[in-house]
């Protein structure tokens, strides 16, 4: 582990709940100063109350480019940035045949395009960390859904598969400058993302009952999976520990699967032929 002689700064996006909130706690325990992005003022107040001066809340929405650029300007003005944890995201379900294009576009904006925008605005501060301390890191929070795809979460899978490619390209481009880019791929984690996704899917289904009707069984299966995930998925602190290790280890793995279920799926994807994988993931009538 790196000997931390002073409090280095890390940005964690999506810090109001779930993995983001757990990561803030884990990084404060590791003596980092944390810029924690949230969308609501009440969440900022809660973070300030819980962590005091160790955390600087930033109001930021990935769908609001001005807010992202303002957050980047504030971080860059504060000094060098050792780490960026791109965690904020959403899961917006629906059958691709009828999914409103605005919803699909929104999913990509949140889980893919927004991740690049945040990275771009934070890179000047990350470069300064390399210049002054010889190290800086970007941690992308992907998903086992970036290695495999199933029904109803097509937009989410598209974004997470895209994140894998974007992370690989960033890793290659930034390597000569001493900025390490790491990908963490969790399995099912007990976070509010699944319940929020289910609520969004049910709202869409109520607005398009006829077109969504033929996918009713697949939708119910996806909702049941979301309920199981929210109830019995791994604790967010499991991923938070992996994030903290990625930022403190001397030689962290560039790509890491987190969770027993994710490791099983990753192993099957690596070993099984595509035909067998498609038989497992296809929907049933």
Secondary structure in CASP SS format (residue, H / E / C, confidence):
PFRMAT SS
TARGET T0000
AUTHOR 0000-0000-0000
METHOD secondary structure of the structure
MODEL  1
X C 1.00
X C 1.00
X C 1.00
X C 1.00
X C 1.00
X C 1.00
X C 1.00
X C 1.00
X E 1.00
X E 1.00
X E 1.00
X E 1.00
X C 1.00
X C 1.00
X C 1.00
X C 1.00
X C 1.00
X H 1.00
X H 1.00
X H 1.00
X H 1.00
X H 1.00
X H 1.00
X H 1.00
X H 1.00
X H 1.00
X H 1.00
X H 1.00
X H 1.00
X C 1.00
X C 1.00
X C 1.00
X E 1.00
X E 1.00
X E 1.00
X E 1.00
X E 1.00
X E 1.00
X C 1.00
X C 1.00
X H 1.00
X H 1.00
X H 1.00
X H 1.00
X H 1.00
X H 1.00
X H 1.00
X H 1.00
X H 1.00
X H 1.00
X H 1.00
X H 1.00
X H 1.00
X H 1.00
X E 1.00
X E 1.00
X E 1.00
X E 1.00
X E 1.00
X C 1.00
X C 1.00
X C 1.00
X C 1.00
X C 1.00
X H 1.00
X H 1.00
X H 1.00
X H 1.00
X H 1.00
X H 1.00
X H 1.00
X H 1.00
X H 1.00
X H 1.00
X H 1.00
X H 1.00
X H 1.00
X H 1.00
X C 1.00
X C 1.00
X C 1.00
X C 1.00
X E 1.00
X E 1.00
X E 1.00
X E 1.00
X C 1.00
X C 1.00
X C 1.00
X C 1.00
X C 1.00
X C 1.00
X C 1.00
X C 1.00
X C 1.00
X C 1.00
X C 1.00
X C 1.00
X C 1.00
X C 1.00
X H 1.00
X H 1.00
X H 1.00
X H 1.00
X H 1.00
X H 1.00
X H 1.00
X H 1.00
X H 1.00
X H 1.00
X H 1.00
X H 1.00
X H 1.00
X H 1.00
X H 1.00
X H 1.00
X H 1.00
X H 1.00
X H 1.00
X H 1.00
X H 1.00
X H 1.00
X H 1.00
X H 1.00
X H 1.00
X H 1.00
X H 1.00
X H 1.00
X H 1.00
X H 1.00
X H 1.00
X H 1.00
X H 1.00
X C 1.00
X C 1.00
X E 1.00
X E 1.00
X E 1.00
X E 1.00
X E 1.00
X E 1.00
X C 1.00
X C 1.00
X H 1.00
X H 1.00
X H 1.00
X C 1.00
X C 1.00
X C 1.00
X C 1.00
X C 1.00
X C 1.00
X C 1.00
X H 1.00
X H 1.00
X H 1.00
X H 1.00
X H 1.00
X H 1.00
X H 1.00
X H 1.00
X H 1.00
X H 1.00
X H 1.00
X H 1.00
X H 1.00
X H 1.00
X H 1.00
X H 1.00
X H 1.00
X H 1.00
X H 1.00
X H 1.00
X H 1.00
X H 1.00
X H 1.00
X H 1.00
X C 1.00
X E 1.00
X E 1.00
X E 1.00
X E 1.00
X E 1.00
X E 1.00
X E 1.00
X E 1.00
X C 1.00
X C 1.00
X E 1.00
X C 1.00
X C 1.00
X C 1.00
X H 1.00
X H 1.00
X H 1.00
X H 1.00
X H 1.00
X H 1.00
X H 1.00
X H 1.00
X H 1.00
X H 1.00
X H 1.00
X H 1.00
X H 1.00
X H 1.00
X H 1.00
X C 1.00
X H 1.00
X H 1.00
X H 1.00
X H 1.00
X H 1.00
X C 1.00
X C 1.00
X H 1.00
X H 1.00
X H 1.00
X H 1.00
X H 1.00
X H 1.00
X H 1.00
X H 1.00
X H 1.00
X H 1.00
X H 1.00
X H 1.00
X H 1.00
X H 1.00
X H 1.00
X H 1.00
X H 1.00
X C 1.00
X E 1.00
X C 1.00
X H 1.00
X H 1.00
X H 1.00
X H 1.00
X H 1.00
X H 1.00
X H 1.00
X H 1.00
X H 1.00
X H 1.00
X H 1.00
X H 1.00
X H 1.00
X C 1.00
X C 1.00
X C 1.00
X C 1.00
X C 1.00
X C 1.00
X E 1.00
X E 1.00
X E 1.00
X E 1.00
X C 1.00
X H 1.00
X H 1.00
X H 1.00
X H 1.00
X H 1.00
X H 1.00
X H 1.00
X H 1.00
X H 1.00
X H 1.00
X H 1.00
X H 1.00
X C 1.00
X C 1.00
X H 1.00
X H 1.00
X H 1.00
X H 1.00
X H 1.00
X H 1.00
X H 1.00
X H 1.00
X C 1.00
X C 1.00
X C 1.00
X C 1.00
END
